[in-house]
Amino acid sequence: MREIPQWTNDMAIRQWGAMPRTVLEQTEHGGDFAKRHLINPVLLRMLGDLNGQRVLDAGCGNGYLSRMLAERHAQVVGVEPGQSLYEFAVERETAAPLGIRYVQADLCALPDLGAPFDAVVASMVLPAIPDWTGAMRACVDALKPGGLFVFTVNHPCFEQLWPSWREHGEYRTRRYLAEYEIPGPSGVDFHRTIATYLNQLVSLGCQIAEIAEPGLAPETAADGPDGIDAYVHLPNFLVVAARRGS
Ligand SMILES: C[S@@+](CC[C@H](N)C(=O)[O-])C[C@H]1O[C@@H](n2cnc3c(N)ncnc32)[C@H](O)[C@@H]1O
């Protein structure tokens, strides 16, 4: 396992940017099962009325969330550095235009994106970035004073929820306090504690507005994939909404 300091943003981006087209297509409409039932409803509620709002989808992947936001009449800019993801998002915009502007860039080296944003969303992105503090700062800097920053991460207490539940019928972990690498099928994530994320947000002058740990409704779990009942009992995601200081 590679030590964290050896990772650069470019190394992580190259892994994410090789995501196969089949995976991108599987999640192009609303994301995967967990995003459709746990993340999207909370994000949309936290963002509120999007009509005419200028929204940055930071680390937008295949653009599924950008499209959902644009369909709700937001003016969306999607930033994505990974090659296959960026190309897929642009291709979908070309085929069925929603007015989304996609920019291929690392959040830590953003070009000028124009006027400040009413809201910035970074869904499942900060854990994928070695220099996550630089990325979080860029998200906050992109906001208007008082603008809303919403981010989601795999819940740092339950990152292996599904596999652990299937193997043991409960959640087991041995490590929480260290920062470590979590290799995944499409790219690498990094474990950081809840306090690490929240204290960084506070140090950037943000005021936390809400924290959500969404659980799955039992009737929804009944229609889901094997082992998904874990999500009824424990939160797979942490969702944080904060306002930039004025
Ligand atoms: C788990 S995916 C989430 C994608 C999308 N937000 C979603 O919810 O489907 C992580 C994303 O972070 C992107 N990413 C990795 N490093 C980044 C960086 N330095 N700046 C911006 N995005 C980055 C990856 O390319 C990938 O699209």
PDBQT file of the ligand as one rigid body, heavy atoms in Angstrom, charges set to zero:
ROOT
HETATM    1  C1  LIG A 301     -16.214   9.156  -6.717  1.00  0.00    +0.000 C 
HETATM    2  S1  LIG A 301     -16.050  10.192  -8.109  1.00  0.00    +0.000 S 
HETATM    3  C2  LIG A 301     -17.450  11.268  -7.883  1.00  0.00    +0.000 C 
HETATM    4  C3  LIG A 301     -17.876  11.928  -9.162  1.00  0.00    +0.000 C 
HETATM    5  C4  LIG A 301     -19.193  12.714  -9.080  1.00  0.00    +0.000 C 
HETATM    6  N1  LIG A 301     -19.109  13.871  -8.212  1.00  0.00    +0.000 N 
HETATM    7  C5  LIG A 301     -20.317  11.807  -8.677  1.00  0.00    +0.000 C 
HETATM    8  O1  LIG A 301     -20.866  11.983  -7.574  1.00  0.00    +0.000 OA
HETATM    9  O2  LIG A 301     -20.636  10.889  -9.459  1.00  0.00    +0.000 OA
HETATM   10  C6  LIG A 301     -14.644  11.207  -7.668  1.00  0.00    +0.000 C 
HETATM   11  C7  LIG A 301     -14.383  12.277  -8.712  1.00  0.00    +0.000 C 
HETATM   12  O3  LIG A 301     -13.382  13.173  -8.237  1.00  0.00    +0.000 OA
HETATM   13  C8  LIG A 301     -12.618  13.553  -9.359  1.00  0.00    +0.000 C 
HETATM   14  N2  LIG A 301     -11.332  14.121  -8.941  1.00  0.00    +0.000 N 
HETATM   15  C9  LIG A 301     -10.216  13.470  -8.549  1.00  0.00    +0.000 A 
HETATM   16  N3  LIG A 301      -9.236  14.352  -8.287  1.00  0.00    +0.000 NA
HETATM   17  C10 LIG A 301      -9.726  15.585  -8.539  1.00  0.00    +0.000 A 
HETATM   18  C11 LIG A 301      -9.189  16.895  -8.483  1.00  0.00    +0.000 A 
HETATM   19  N4  LIG A 301      -7.921  17.110  -8.108  1.00  0.00    +0.000 N 
HETATM   20  N5  LIG A 301      -9.992  17.943  -8.818  1.00  0.00    +0.000 NA
HETATM   21  C12 LIG A 301     -11.276  17.710  -9.196  1.00  0.00    +0.000 A 
HETATM   22  N6  LIG A 301     -11.841  16.493  -9.265  1.00  0.00    +0.000 NA
HETATM   23  C13 LIG A 301     -11.072  15.441  -8.940  1.00  0.00    +0.000 A 
HETATM   24  C14 LIG A 301     -12.465  12.236 -10.115  1.00  0.00    +0.000 C 
HETATM   25  O4  LIG A 301     -11.980  12.411 -11.415  1.00  0.00    +0.000 OA
HETATM   26  C15 LIG A 301     -13.891  11.712 -10.034  1.00  0.00    +0.000 C 
HETATM   27  O5  LIG A 301     -14.690  12.208 -11.064  1.00  0.00    +0.000 OA
ENDROOT
TORSDOF 0
